[in-house]
């Protein structure tokens, strides 16, 4: 997801917790962090690593 406020003042890339602990881009902490960054005027890219959430492939446990 690319979250863009009007007139962004910077960009952040936010990674989710490890998939073995249930991490996806929709993790509650990730969502709150992204909301705060967008509210502060930052453009935010959040994504799922391979094999998690909406991403294809499989997670190999590393």
C-alpha positions as CSV (number, residue, x, y, z in Angstrom):
1,X,0.0,0.0,0.0
2,X,1.2,3.5,-0.8
3,X,-0.5,6.0,1.6
4,X,-0.1,9.6,0.5
5,X,-1.2,12.7,2.3
6,X,-1.7,16.0,0.5
7,X,1.7,17.7,0.0
8,X,3.9,15.0,1.6
9,X,7.1,16.2,3.4
10,X,8.9,12.9,3.3
11,X,8.6,9.1,2.8
12,X,8.8,6.1,5.1
13,X,9.0,2.4,4.3
14,X,7.3,0.4,7.1
15,X,8.0,-3.4,7.4
16,X,5.8,-5.7,9.5
17,X,6.8,-8.0,12.3
18,X,8.2,-11.5,11.5
19,X,5.7,-13.7,9.8
20,X,6.3,-16.5,12.3
21,X,4.7,-14.1,14.9
22,X,1.7,-13.4,12.6
23,X,3.2,-10.2,11.0
24,X,1.5,-8.7,8.0
25,X,1.1,-5.2,6.6
26,X,-2.2,-5.0,8.5
27,X,-0.6,-5.6,11.9
28,X,-2.2,-3.3,14.5
29,X,1.1,-1.6,15.4
30,X,2.0,-1.2,11.7
31,X,-1.4,0.3,11.0
32,X,-1.1,2.8,13.9
33,X,2.5,3.8,12.9
34,X,1.4,4.3,9.3
35,X,-1.6,6.4,10.4
36,X,0.7,8.6,12.6
37,X,3.2,9.1,9.8
38,X,0.5,10.0,7.3
39,X,-1.1,12.4,9.8
40,X,2.4,14.0,10.2
41,X,2.6,14.5,6.5
42,X,4.7,11.6,5.4
43,X,4.1,9.3,2.4
44,X,4.2,5.7,3.6
45,X,4.9,2.4,1.8
46,X,3.9,-0.7,3.6
47,X,4.0,-4.2,2.1
48,X,3.8,-7.9,2.9
49,X,7.0,-10.0,2.6
50,X,6.9,-13.1,0.4
51,X,4.3,-15.6,1.5
52,X,2.5,-13.3,4.0
53,X,-0.8,-11.4,3.8
54,X,-1.6,-10.7,0.2
55,X,1.8,-11.6,-1.1
56,X,2.4,-14.6,-3.3
57,X,5.0,-17.3,-2.8
58,X,5.8,-19.0,0.5
59,X,7.7,-18.0,3.6
60,X,10.7,-20.2,4.2
61,X,10.9,-19.6,8.0
62,X,14.1,-17.5,7.9
